[in-house]
Amino acid sequence: MQTMFTPEQLKDPAIERSNQILRNCVHCGFCTATCPTYQILGDELDSPRGRIYLIKDMLENERVPDEKTVKHIDRCLSCLACMSTCPSGVHYMHLIDHARDYIEQKYKRPLTDRMLRWVLARILPYPMRFRVALLGAKIGRPFARFMPDARLRAMLEMAPKVIPPVSRNDDPQTFSAAAPRKKRVALMTGCAQKALNTHINDATIRLLTRLGCEVVVAEGAGCCGALTHHMGKTSESHRTGAKNIRAWTAEMDGDGLDAIVINTSGCGTTVKDYGHMFRNDPLAADAARIAGIAKDVSEVLMDLDLPTGADQNLTIAYHAACSLQHGQQIKTYPKDLLKKAGFTVVEPSDPHLCCGSAGTYNLMQPEISKQLRDRKVKTLEAKKPDIIAAGNIGCMMQIGSASGIPIVHTVELLDWATGGPRPPALDRAESFEPKVPILR
């Protein structure tokens, strides 16, 4: 794609990077075949190619974003299926992130939009605030149908039936390896996940220590910054990201780290991009070091000696989170691990398509999100599994809101199969009836 940025414009590192990305695009349209919003809406401007044209025009002409441009950019899930499909290597993620930052700076949204986005940015990244908000939403959930705004209804409906108690495993501390030590790793405990499902981190710690890892929960680490980053609130996302960089760098320079383990794939995609996000920051060198050892939990487990399990007589439908399969290009590890543990693994049709969660997308674009959710649930349930597994809390909440089949994190199943407790979600699910007790 030909671009017309001036030499003065190209002095801006963000413009320079977007110019490189735009020039790689050859208008082929392969991306439209795998774009969920284009498949649902059928509008070229709701495809990656269409959005690229809008972004190019907006940035080149330095114009104030109009309502039309903002609408189509907001409708993007950032699922990154287009990046897996693109034959030209267009790094759409960096381009859409730049566009959102530009819109946040230049466009004045309607008051209700500004208020909703402010609330989300001030609550979701903070576990205790989020926990209180969930309790309030749980109380207000019976009245959701009376809310005039679909986004408010979605926020009330988001509240889970069970809000788990705080897990003290998420406090800064070190867990010793239960077997001869093979690795020393830091666990990213996250933010929203600590309020929605504390069992995931607990299972991760048990499994890693059982397999010979010393697990550190670093003092000062917290939210990765993904939520505010994808809302275009760059300064806020960098503040939270910088805390993680300092916390993990201190561990690397202290007793050392072999990996930073992340069990929420949306967070993993962001942390692995810290090198780019902080490239013009005084923390650039440390950010690159952190990004270099950031690993999804499945990557770390592939390096460890996970026991080969007997046939568990359970069929698992594996849902591939977009941030894992497209953002991190990890496609087979979770399935390989589940199979090794003794589970039968099946995949739905069109596994590359998003479930519609996408961070805050299910709250800000509820109508589109629900269409994507319902399609994903239909394809998963068609496989008639005993359990649905995923590696991202957002996907788990999204799919679980519309399916009676229990959905659990991949790590919880691996922990269960190797000596850990039965995932609590199975006890709460009326539809789950194990055929035989799980084998050890």
Secondary structure, DSSP 8 states (H G I E B T S, - for coil): ------TTGGGSHHHHHHHHHHHH-----GGGGT-HHHHHH--GGGSHHHHHHHHHHHHHTT----HHHHHHHHT-----HHHHH-TT---HHHHHHHHHHHHHHH----HHHHHHHHHHHHHTTSHHHHHHHHHHHHHHGGGGGG-SSHHHHHHHHTS-S------GGGSSEEE--SSS--EEEEEE--SHHHHH-THHHHHHHHHHHHTTEEEEE-TT----SHHHHTTT-HHHHHHHHHHHHHHHHHHHHTT--SEEEESSHHHHHHHTTHHHHTTTSTTHHHHHHHHHHEEEHHHHHHHS----------EEEE---HIIIIIS---SHHHHHHHHTT-EEE--SSTTS--S-TTTHHHHSHHHHHHHHHHHHHHHHTT--SEEEES-HHHHHHHHTT-SS-EEEHHHHHHHHTT----HHHHH-TT---SS----
